[in-house]
Amino acid sequence: ARSEPPRAAVNAYARARKFMSPVLLSKIHISLEKDMEEVKKNNISSLFFLSQDPVVETDKNFFLVTVRGQKGVYVGKEEIKIQQVIYHLRLRPVNPTDGNPYGMAVDRIDQEEGT
């Protein structure tokens, strides 16, 4: 079930920031803020469902994670599109904190259309 899009998006953004590296956050902060305004203005929401277990590989000091799934985008209750997507994340170990107890920071996120 989907929650109220603007509130859910703001909460998800706040949680995600804790796990982003400062470099990544500085790169995407402005576009995320613009996206938040669009979500609030047009009542946009999205859902993501895993289509398989994530694949984790190690690369020097990083973990490379590939996540495949299906993403649906909605305006209000109207379905705008459903598509297969693949997310590629690069995680690096950091010192655990109260805000990030896992000790992992996301350094990079790429999205591509799935097949």
C-alpha positions in Angstrom: 0.0 0.0 0.0 1.2 3.5 -0.7 1.3 6.2 1.9 0.7 9.9 1.5 3.3 10.7 -1.2 4.7 14.0 0.0 5.1 12.9 3.6 6.5 9.5 2.7 9.0 11.0 0.2 10.2 13.6 2.8 10.7 10.8 5.4 12.4 8.5 2.9 14.8 11.3 1.8 15.7 12.1 5.4 16.4 8.4 6.1 18.4 7.9 2.9 20.6 11.0 3.6 22.1 9.2 6.6 23.5 6.5 4.4 24.9 8.7 1.5 28.5 9.8 1.4 29.0 13.5 1.5 30.3 13.5 -2.1 27.1 11.7 -3.4 24.8 13.9 -1.3 26.5 17.1 -2.7 26.0 15.8 -6.3 22.3 14.9 -6.0 21.0 17.3 -3.3 19.7 19.9 -5.7 18.0 17.4 -8.0 16.4 15.6 -5.0 15.1 19.0 -3.7 13.5 19.6 -7.1 12.1 16.1 -7.1 10.5 16.7 -3.7 8.8 19.9 -5.0 7.4 17.9 -8.0 6.2 15.1 -5.6 4.4 17.7 -3.4 2.9 19.7 -6.3 1.6 16.7 -8.4 1.0 14.1 -5.7 3.5 11.7 -7.3 4.3 8.4 -5.8 6.2 5.3 -6.8 6.5 1.7 -5.8 9.5 -0.7 -6.2 9.3 -4.5 -6.1 12.4 -6.7 -6.2 12.3 -9.2 -9.0 15.3 -11.2 -7.6 17.7 -11.1 -4.7 20.3 -8.3 -4.8 23.7 -9.4 -6.1 26.7 -8.2 -4.0 30.3 -8.2 -5.3 33.4 -6.8 -3.7 35.8 -4.4 -5.5 38.9 -3.3 -3.5 37.4 -1.2 -0.6 33.8 -1.1 -2.0 30.8 -3.3 -2.3 29.0 -3.3 -5.6 25.3 -4.1 -5.3 22.9 -4.7 -8.2 19.2 -4.6 -7.5 16.7 -5.6 -10.2 13.0 -5.0 -9.9 9.9 -3.3 -11.2 9.1 0.4 -10.6 5.6 1.9 -10.9 5.0 5.6 -11.0 1.6 7.2 -10.0 0.0 10.6 -10.0 -2.6 10.4 -7.4 -4.2 7.0 -8.0 -3.5 7.0 -11.7 -0.7 4.6 -12.9 1.6 6.6 -15.2 4.1 3.8 -16.0 5.5 0.5 -14.9 9.0 -0.4 -15.9 11.8 -2.9 -15.2 14.7 -1.1 -13.6 18.2 -2.1 -12.4 19.9 -0.1 -9.7 23.7 -0.3 -9.3 25.0 1.0 -5.9 28.5 1.4 -4.7 28.9 1.1 -0.9 31.9 1.9 1.1 32.6 1.0 4.8 32.6 3.9 7.2 32.7 4.1 11.0 29.3 3.1 12.4 27.4 5.9 14.1 24.0 6.2 15.9 22.6 7.5 12.6 24.3 4.9 10.5 24.8 1.8 12.6 25.5 -0.4 9.6 28.8 1.4 8.8 28.1 1.7 5.1 27.8 4.8 3.0 26.4 4.9 -0.6 29.0 6.5 -2.8 27.2 6.1 -6.1 23.8 5.1 -7.5 23.0 4.4 -11.2 19.7 3.4 -12.7 19.1 1.7 -16.0 16.1 0.2 -17.7 15.8 -3.5 -17.2 15.0 -6.1 -19.8 
